[in-house]
């Protein structure tokens, strides 16, 4: 473990200096396998800034971070200290959060279709709530976890979201009364409604429609004798449109629900996207020398690709923009200046492994260069594989910031810590 003081240094400057220093150390032993592996820089200061932003814009909605987005233990521990709850979707995610000492009351088991073992664990460990959207799930809950309090997940779908969820989960409005009647017949406790418009949403009207539907289901539940008082507005929050989206949601909730309603949400990428910056090495370059040179760009091959941290190039059609990390050394002679166009590829033998079909760099890029990618914290390491036996455990350098005392009595010194992921457990 190594540390360096970073007080009063802007985040971008700090991260660049950490990446440069890391590459300098790797260059001291260029034959080591570590030299050819990507690494990450994680900045918890971004998490604090996002949380402060949440509290300003949505002060009456309690965030339950979606663990599936990025389950980095350091990130989870930091969020726990800030008072954030956790949206867990599996046995493993619940165990991960509970093992950090988080009180089970700060967890929602927000998966409508669960394995029996996961239900039993939630019940046994004191997780208070789960969701459902079908009749068979109610029978399963009655048999294996009747003490869990329930939220009926209703259909909602933003077809412009990066990842839609309505095709898999959510009870249509014409089925909700039958589901509530079934829950009542089984003696289960339904205390509210949940929905999820999709990951990375952009249409605020979808939230408004979902909230109107949720109000109708609240009325159905109250008529059947349930105390409907919990509303889960799910996820879908993005950094780029957060303020206008939050304003619309806040206004719609105030119009549709009484102030006594307990409102929670399940943000994932909102918190995690800016947490990681990835550094990747150019391990190969293919220059076009035949007739293709007139129509095709030169090709760069990195030590990470879509089977690693860049799955979103396929899953969400994300467009990545590599930034060259300049490392001028005696073994790296002068390069051509001016704009150079490249396609960027991952290290596997799969032709689908394309990180960027075309990108423009400010100068020539050579083998042995490193490039960085910003905003690599959401659905990156969490979805990585070991295809072609390339490792998916990323060396990570953590930049820790001080948490104000109003959040946590334990003051964390401002340092940069280099550590393998398993070392934080």
C-alpha positions in Angstrom: 0.0 0.0 0.0 1.3 3.5 -0.9 -0.1 6.9 0.1 0.3 10.5 -1.1 -1.1 13.7 0.3 -3.6 15.3 -2.1 -5.1 18.1 -0.1 -6.5 21.0 -2.1 -5.6 19.4 -5.4 -8.4 19.5 -8.1 -9.7 16.1 -8.9 -8.7 16.1 -12.6 -5.1 17.2 -11.8 -4.9 14.7 -9.0 -6.1 11.7 -11.1 -3.7 12.6 -13.9 -0.8 12.8 -11.5 -1.7 9.4 -10.0 -2.0 7.8 -13.4 1.4 9.3 -14.5 3.1 8.1 -11.4 1.6 4.6 -11.7 2.8 4.3 -15.3 6.3 5.6 -14.3 6.6 2.8 -11.7 5.3 0.2 -14.2 7.9 1.3 -16.7 10.6 0.4 -14.3 9.9 -3.2 -14.9 8.3 -3.3 -18.4 8.6 -7.1 -18.6 6.3 -7.8 -15.7 2.7 -8.8 -16.5 1.4 -5.9 -14.4 2.8 -3.6 -17.0 0.3 -4.9 -19.5 -2.8 -4.8 -17.3 -5.3 -1.9 -17.1 -5.8 -0.2 -13.8 -8.4 2.2 -12.2 -8.3 5.3 -10.1 -11.3 5.7 -7.8 -12.2 9.1 -6.4 -14.6 9.1 -3.4 -14.7 12.9 -3.5 -17.0 12.5 -6.5 -19.4 10.3 -4.5 -19.6 13.0 -1.7 -20.3 15.7 -4.3 -23.1 13.6 -5.9 -24.6 12.9 -2.5 -24.6 16.6 -1.6 -26.3 17.3 -4.9 -28.9 14.6 -4.2 -29.7 16.2 -0.8 -30.2 19.6 -2.4 -32.5 18.4 -5.3 -34.4 15.5 -3.7 -34.3 16.2 0.1 -37.4 14.1 0.8 -36.3 11.0 -1.1 -33.9 8.6 0.6 -31.4 7.0 -1.8 -30.9 3.3 -1.7 -27.8 2.7 -3.9 -28.2 0.0 -6.5 -25.3 -2.4 -5.6 -25.4 -4.1 -9.0 -24.0 -1.0 -10.6 -20.7 -1.2 -8.9 -20.1 -3.4 -5.8 -16.6 -2.0 -5.0 -16.3 -2.5 -1.2 -14.7 0.9 -0.7 -17.6 2.6 -2.5 -20.2 0.7 -0.5 -18.4 1.6 2.8 -18.2 5.3 1.9 -21.9 5.4 0.9 -22.8 3.7 4.2 -21.0 6.3 6.1 -22.9 9.0 4.2 -26.2 7.4 5.4 -27.2 6.0 2.0 -29.3 2.8 2.0 -28.8 -0.1 -0.4 -30.9 -1.7 -3.1 -29.8 -5.4 -3.2 -31.0 -7.8 -5.9 -29.3 -11.1 -4.8 -28.1 -13.2 -1.9 -24.6 -12.1 -2.6 -25.3 -8.4 -2.7 -27.2 -8.6 0.6 -24.3 -10.5 2.2 -21.8 -8.0 0.9 -23.6 -5.1 2.4 -24.5 -6.8 5.7 -20.9 -7.9 6.2 -19.9 -4.2 6.2 -22.0 -3.8 9.3 -24.9 -2.0 7.6 -28.1 -2.4 9.6 -30.5 -4.6 7.6 -33.2 -1.8 7.9 -31.1 0.1 5.3 -31.5 -2.6 2.7 -34.4 -3.3 0.3 -34.4 -6.6 -1.5 -35.6 -5.0 -4.7 -36.0 -8.0 -7.0 -39.5 -9.1 -8.0 -38.4 -12.7 -8.9 -36.2 -14.2 -6.3 -34.6 -17.5 -5.4 -35.9 -19.3 -2.3 -32.5 -19.2 -0.7 -32.3 -15.5 -1.1 -35.7 -15.0 0.4 -34.8 -17.1 3.4 -31.6 -15.2 3.9 -33.4 -11.8 3.8 -35.9 -13.1 6.3 -33.3 -14.6 8.6 -31.0 -11.5 8.5 -33.7 -9.0 9.2 -34.0 -7.3 5.8 -37.4 -5.7 6.1 -38.8 -5.3 2.5 -38.9 -6.9 -0.9 -40.8 -6.4 -4.1 -43.2 -8.6 -6.1 -45.1 -8.4 -9.4 -46.8 -11.8 -9.9 -49.0 -14.3 -8.2 -46.4 -17.1 -7.9 -44.0 -14.8 -6.1 -46.6 -14.2 -3.4 -47.0 -17.9 -2.8 -43.2 -18.3 -2.5 -43.0 -15.4 -0.1 -45.8 -16.8 2.1 -44.0 -20.1 2.3 -40.4 -19.0 2.9 -40.5 -15.3 4.2 -43.9 -14.3 5.4 -42.5 -11.7 7.7 -41.2 -9.5 4.8 -43.1 -6.4 4.1 -44.0 -6.0 0.4 -44.0 -3.3 -2.3 -45.9 -4.1 -5.5 -43.8 -3.3 -8.5 -45.8 -1.9 -11.3 -45.0 -1.5 -14.9 -43.1 1.6 -16.0 -40.9 2.0 -19.0 -38.9 4.8 -20.6 -38.3 3.5 -24.1 -35.5 6.1 -24.4 -33.6 4.7 -21.4 -30.1 3.2 -21.9 -31.5 -0.1 -20.5 -35.2 -0.7 -20.5 -36.7 -3.0 -17.8 -40.4 -3.0 -18.5 -40.0 -6.0 -20.8 -39.0 -8.1 -17.8 -40.6 -6.7 -14.7 -43.6 -4.8 -13.5 -47.3 -5.6 -13.1 -49.6 -3.9 -15.6 -52.2 -1.6 -14.0 -55.1 -4.0 -14.9 -53.5 -6.7 -12.7 -52.6 -4.8 -9.6 -55.9 -5.3 -7.8 -55.8 -9.0 -8.3 -52.3 -9.1 -6.9 -53.3 -7.1 -3.9 -56.3 -9.4 -3.2 -54.0 -12.4 -3.4 -51.6 -10.8 -0.9 -54.5 -10.1 1.5 -55.8 -13.6 1.2 -52.4 -15.0 2.1 -52.1 -12.6 5.1 -49.1 -10.8 3.7 -48.3 -7.1 4.4 -48.2 -4.8 1.4 -47.1 -1.3 2.4 -46.5 0.4 -0.9 -45.6 0.5 -4.5 -42.3 0.4 -6.5 -41.4 1.0 -10.1 -38.3 1.4 -12.3 -38.6 3.4 -15.6 -35.2 2.0 -16.8 -31.5 2.5 -16.3 -30.3 5.8 -17.6 -33.7 7.5 -18.2 -34.2 10.7 -20.1 -37.9 11.2 -20.3 -39.3 12.9 -17.2 -42.9 12.3 -18.4 -42.4 8.6 -17.8 -41.8 9.2 -14.1 -44.9 11.4 -14.0 -47.0 8.6 -15.6 -45.6 6.0 -13.2 -46.3 8.2 -10.2 -49.9 8.6 -11.4 -50.2 4.8 -11.7 -48.7 4.3 -8.3 -51.3 6.7 -6.7 -54.1 4.5 -8.2 -52.5 1.4 -6.7 -52.1 3.2 -3.3 -55.8 3.8 -3.4 -56.6 0.1 -4.3 -54.4 -1.0 -1.4 -55.9 1.4 1.1 -59.4 0.2 0.1 -58.4 -3.4 0.9 -57.1 -2.4 4.3 -53.4 -2.1 3.6 -51.5 0.8 5.1 -49.9 2.1 1.8 -47.2 4.5 2.9 -44.0 3.6 1.1 -43.2 4.7 -2.5 -40.1 3.5 -4.3 -39.4 5.5 -7.5 -36.6 3.2 -8.6 -33.6 4.3 -10.6 -32.8 5.8 -13.9 -31.1 9.0 -12.6 -28.2 10.3 -14.7 -25.6 12.9 -14.0 -26.3 14.8 -17.2 -30.0 15.6 -16.6 -30.4 15.2 -12.9 -31.6 18.6 -11.8 -34.5 18.9 -14.3 -35.5 15.3 -13.8 -35.4 15.7 -10.0 -37.5 18.9 -10.1 -40.2 17.1 -12.2 -40.2 14.1 -9.9 -40.4 16.2 -6.7 -43.3 18.2 -8.0 -45.2 15.2 -9.2 -44.8 13.4 -5.8 -46.0 16.5 -4.0 -49.1 16.6 -6.2 -49.9 12.9 -6.0 -49.0 11.8 -2.5 -49.4 13.1 1.1 -46.3 14.4 3.0 -46.4 11.4 5.3 -45.4 9.1 2.4 -42.0 7.5 2.8 -40.3 7.9 -0.5 -37.1 6.1 -1.5 -35.2 5.6 -4.8 -32.6 3.3 -6.2 -29.9 5.4 -7.9 -26.9 3.5 -9.3 -25.0 5.1 -12.1 -25.8 8.5 -10.7 -23.4 7.8 -7.8 -21.0 5.4 -9.5 -20.4 6.6 -13.0 -17.8 9.2 -12.1 -16.1 7.1 -9.4 -13.6 5.4 -11.7 -11.2 6.6 -14.3 -9.7 3.7 -16.3 -6.1 3.7 -17.6 -5.4 1.3 -20.6 -2.2 0.5 -22.4 -1.9 0.4 -26.2 -0.5 -3.1 -26.7 -0.6 -3.1 -30.5 -1.2 -0.9 -33.5 -2.2 -1.7 -37.1 -1.5 1.0 -39.7 -3.3 0.7 -43.0 -0.7 0.3 -45.7 -2.7 -1.1 -48.6 -5.6 0.4 -50.5 -7.5 0.5 -47.2 -5.4 3.4 -46.0 -7.5 5.7 -48.2 -10.8 4.7 -46.5 -10.0 2.9 -43.2 -8.6 4.4 -40.0 -5.5 2.9 -38.3 -6.3 0.5 -35.5 -5.3 0.6 -31.8 -5.5 -2.4 -29.6 -5.8 -1.9 -25.8 -5.3 -4.2 -22.9 -9.1 -4.0 -22.0 -12.2 -4.2 -24.1 -15.9 -5.0 -24.1 -15.3 -8.3 -22.3 -13.7 -6.2 -19.5 -14.8 -2.7 -18.5 -16.3 -1.6 -21.8 -19.4 -3.8 -22.1 -21.5 -0.7 -22.3 -20.2 -0.2 -25.9 -22.5 -3.1 -26.7 -25.2 -3.0 -24.0 -25.8 0.8 -24.1 -24.2 1.9 -27.3 -21.9 4.2 -25.2 -19.4 6.1 -27.2 -16.0 6.2 -25.6 -13.4 8.9 -25.9 -9.8 7.9 -25.0 -7.5 10.6 -23.8 -3.8 10.2 -24.4 -1.6 10.1 -21.3 1.7 11.6 -22.6 4.7 9.6 -21.5 7.7 11.0 -23.4 10.8 8.8 -22.6 14.0 7.9 -24.4 12.3 4.8 -25.8 9.4 6.9 -27.0 10.7 9.1 -29.8 8.9 12.1 -31.3 5.5 11.4 -32.8 3.6 13.0 -35.6 1.5 16.0 -34.5 -1.9 16.9 -35.8 -5.2 15.0 -35.6 -5.0 11.2 -36.1 -8.2 9.1 -36.5 -8.2 5.6 -35.0 -10.6 2.7 -34.3 -10.0 1.3 -30.8 -10.2 -2.4 -30.1 -10.0 -4.7 -27.0 -7.4 -7.4 -26.5 -9.5 -10.5 -27.3 -9.6 -12.5 -30.5 -13.3 -11.6 -31.0 -14.2 -9.3 -33.8 -17.0 -7.8 -31.7 -14.5 -6.5 -29.2 -14.5 -2.9 -30.4 -14.3 -0.1 -27.9 -14.7 2.8 -30.3 -15.4 2.6 -34.0 -13.7 5.9 -34.6 -12.0 8.4 -32.4 -9.8 11.4 -33.1 -6.6 11.9 -31.1 -4.6 15.1 -31.1 -1.4 13.4 -32.3 0.0 10.0 -33.3 -0.6 7.2 -30.8 2.1 4.5 -30.5 2.5 1.1 -29.0 3.3 1.4 -25.3 1.2 4.6 -24.9 -1.5 4.8 -22.2 -4.9 6.3 -22.6 -7.4 7.2 -19.9 -11.2 6.9 -20.0 -13.3 9.0 -17.6 -16.7 8.1 -16.1 -16.0 4.4 -15.9 -17.7 3.5 -12.6 -21.1 2.3 -13.7 -21.7 -1.3 -15.0 -18.0 -1.7 -15.9 -16.1 -4.0 -13.6 -19.5 -5.3 -12.4 -20.1 -6.8 -15.9 -16.6 -7.8 -16.8 -15.6 -11.4 -17.8 -12.5 -13.5 -18.1 -13.1 -14.3 -21.8 -9.8 -15.4 -23.5 -8.5 -15.8 -19.9 -7.9 -12.1 -19.6 -8.2 -11.2 -15.9 -11.1 -9.1 -14.7 -9.6 -8.1 -11.3 -8.4 -4.5 -11.6 -5.7 -2.9 -9.6 -7.3 0.1 -8.1 -5.9 3.3 -6.6 -8.3 5.0 -4.2 -8.5 8.7 -3.6 -10.1 9.1 -0.2 -11.6 12.4 1.0 -12.6 13.5 4.5 -16.3 12.9 5.3 -17.8 15.8 7.3 -18.6 15.0 10.9 -22.3 15.4 10.3 -22.1 12.2 8.3 -19.6 10.1 10.2 -17.6 10.5 13.4 -14.7 8.6 11.8 -12.6 11.2 9.9 -10.9 9.8 6.8 -7.6 11.5 5.9 -7.2 12.7 2.3 -4.9 10.2 0.7 -4.3 8.2 -2.4 -4.2 4.5 -1.7 -3.0 1.9 -4.1 -4.5 -1.4 -3.4 -5.8 -4.6 -5.1 -9.6 -5.0 -4.8 -9.3 -8.1 -2.5 -7.1 -6.2 -0.1 -10.0 -4.1 1.2 -12.1 -7.0 2.4 
